[in-house]
Amino acid sequence: MKNKESIKIIATNRGAGRNYFILEVYESGIVLTGSEVKSVREGKVNLKEGFGRIEEGEAFLHNVHINPYFFAGTPSDPVRKRKLLLHRGELNRLVGTIVGKGLAFIPLKMYLKGGKIKLEMGLAKGKKIHDKRETLKKRESRRDIERAMRTKR
């Protein structure tokens, strides 16, 4: 039986669930420099404005801010584009869906898995204002029901 690999969450994109319907989730590796790895391990990552894009048959991550490592000699650009490591079949499937259906490819979570830095990317469709209101109403009604159940005990 295979041991479960420990996962340590480094950063999450909490606004993704609020602004998008997440249709599919992909786990990918990411190409980083040495000083970026040290900075990521310290948790100095912001996924909020990030997005993925397929360029010339390869996936790249744009606008994810990784603070420069303090002790690095020459710090790199904090928002440079970084290559995502996905399987060829996943890339081919993404090319068809992103371009054909007009969906977004956004980062959801960055974490350490077995000593390696992984990124959870989501294929997403943007929510309209009325969709956001509906989600809020459902959440509040669920809270009211739970509150009522707790007080009856």
C-alpha positions as CSV (number, residue, x, y, z in Angstrom):
1,M,0.0,0.0,0.0
2,K,1.4,3.4,-1.0
3,N,1.9,6.0,1.7
4,K,-0.1,9.2,1.5
5,E,2.1,12.1,0.5
6,S,1.9,15.0,2.9
7,I,0.5,18.2,1.3
8,K,1.3,21.6,2.7
9,I,-0.7,24.4,1.3
10,I,1.3,27.5,0.5
11,A,-1.2,29.9,-1.1
12,T,-4.8,29.8,-2.2
13,N,-6.9,31.9,-4.6
14,R,-9.9,32.6,-2.4
15,G,-11.5,34.9,-5.0
16,A,-11.7,32.2,-7.6
17,G,-14.8,30.5,-6.1
18,R,-16.5,33.8,-5.8
19,N,-15.8,35.0,-9.4
20,Y,-15.8,31.8,-11.4
21,F,-17.6,28.5,-11.8
22,I,-14.7,25.9,-11.6
23,L,-15.4,23.2,-14.3
24,E,-12.2,21.1,-14.2
25,V,-9.1,21.0,-12.0
26,Y,-5.6,20.2,-13.1
27,E,-2.5,19.5,-11.1
28,S,0.7,20.8,-12.6
29,G,4.3,21.4,-11.8
30,I,5.9,24.8,-12.3
31,V,9.3,25.9,-13.4
32,L,10.9,28.2,-10.9
33,T,14.4,29.6,-10.2
34,G,16.2,28.7,-7.0
35,S,15.5,31.9,-5.2
36,E,11.8,31.7,-6.2
37,V,11.6,28.2,-4.7
38,K,13.0,29.5,-1.4
39,S,10.5,32.4,-1.5
40,V,7.6,30.1,-2.2
41,R,8.5,27.8,0.7
42,E,8.3,30.9,2.9
43,G,4.8,31.5,1.6
44,K,5.4,34.8,-0.2
45,V,3.1,34.1,-3.2
46,N,0.0,35.9,-4.4
47,L,-2.2,34.0,-6.9
48,K,-5.0,36.6,-6.9
49,E,-4.5,38.1,-10.4
50,G,-2.8,35.1,-12.0
51,F,-4.0,33.3,-15.1
52,G,-2.8,30.6,-17.4
53,R,-2.3,30.8,-21.1
54,I,-1.4,28.3,-23.8
55,E,1.3,29.6,-26.1
56,E,2.9,27.6,-28.9
57,G,1.7,24.3,-27.5
58,E,3.0,25.0,-23.9
59,A,1.2,26.3,-20.8
60,F,2.4,29.4,-19.1
61,L,1.4,31.1,-15.8
62,H,1.1,34.9,-16.0
63,N,0.7,37.6,-13.3
64,V,1.4,35.4,-10.2
65,H,3.5,37.5,-7.8
66,I,6.4,35.7,-6.0
67,N,8.2,38.1,-3.7
68,P,12.0,38.1,-4.3
69,Y,14.0,36.1,-1.8
70,F,15.7,38.5,0.6
71,F,19.1,36.8,0.5
72,A,19.2,36.3,-3.2
73,G,22.1,38.0,-5.1
74,T,20.2,39.1,-8.1
75,P,16.4,38.9,-7.7
76,S,14.3,37.9,-10.6
77,D,11.2,39.7,-11.9
78,P,8.4,38.9,-9.3
79,V,5.6,38.7,-12.0
80,R,7.5,37.0,-14.9
81,K,5.7,34.3,-16.9
82,R,6.5,30.8,-15.7
83,K,6.2,27.5,-17.5
84,L,3.6,25.0,-16.3
85,L,4.4,21.3,-16.5
86,L,1.4,19.4,-17.8
87,H,1.0,16.2,-19.7
88,R,0.6,16.4,-23.5
89,G,-2.9,15.0,-23.4
90,E,-4.0,17.6,-20.9
91,L,-2.5,20.4,-22.9
92,N,-4.3,19.2,-26.1
93,R,-7.6,19.1,-24.2
94,L,-7.0,22.6,-22.8
95,V,-6.2,24.1,-26.1
96,G,-9.6,23.0,-27.5
97,T,-11.6,24.0,-24.5
98,I,-10.0,27.4,-23.7
99,V,-10.1,28.7,-27.3
100,G,-13.3,27.0,-28.4
101,K,-15.5,27.8,-25.4
102,G,-13.8,31.0,-24.2
103,L,-13.0,29.7,-20.7
104,A,-10.4,31.0,-18.3
105,F,-7.4,29.0,-16.9
106,I,-6.8,30.2,-13.4
107,P,-4.6,29.2,-10.4
108,L,-6.5,27.9,-7.5
109,K,-3.9,26.6,-5.0
110,M,-0.1,26.3,-4.7
111,Y,1.2,23.6,-2.4
112,L,4.1,21.3,-1.5
113,K,3.6,17.7,-2.4
114,G,6.4,15.2,-1.7
115,G,9.0,18.0,-1.6
116,K,7.9,19.4,-4.9
117,I,6.0,22.6,-5.6
118,K,2.7,21.9,-7.3
119,L,0.0,24.2,-8.7
120,E,-3.7,23.4,-8.9
121,M,-5.1,25.1,-12.0
122,G,-8.8,25.4,-12.7
123,L,-10.7,25.6,-16.0
124,A,-13.3,28.2,-15.2
125,K,-16.2,30.2,-16.5
126,G,-16.8,33.7,-15.2
127,K,-19.8,34.4,-13.0
128,K,-22.2,37.2,-13.7
129,I,-23.5,39.5,-11.0
130,H,-26.8,37.6,-10.6
131,D,-24.9,34.3,-10.2
132,K,-22.9,35.8,-7.4
133,R,-26.0,37.1,-5.7
134,E,-27.6,33.6,-6.0
135,T,-24.6,32.0,-4.5
136,L,-24.7,34.4,-1.6
137,K,-28.4,33.8,-1.0
138,K,-27.8,30.0,-0.9
139,R,-24.9,30.4,1.6
140,E,-26.9,32.6,3.9
141,S,-29.9,30.3,3.9
142,R,-27.7,27.3,4.7
143,R,-26.2,29.3,7.6
144,D,-29.7,30.2,8.9
145,I,-30.8,26.5,8.7
146,E,-27.7,25.4,10.6
147,R,-28.2,28.1,13.2
148,A,-31.8,27.1,13.7
149,M,-30.8,23.4,14.1
150,R,-28.1,24.3,16.7
151,T,-30.6,26.4,18.8
152,K,-33.2,23.6,18.9
153,R,-30.9,21.2,20.6
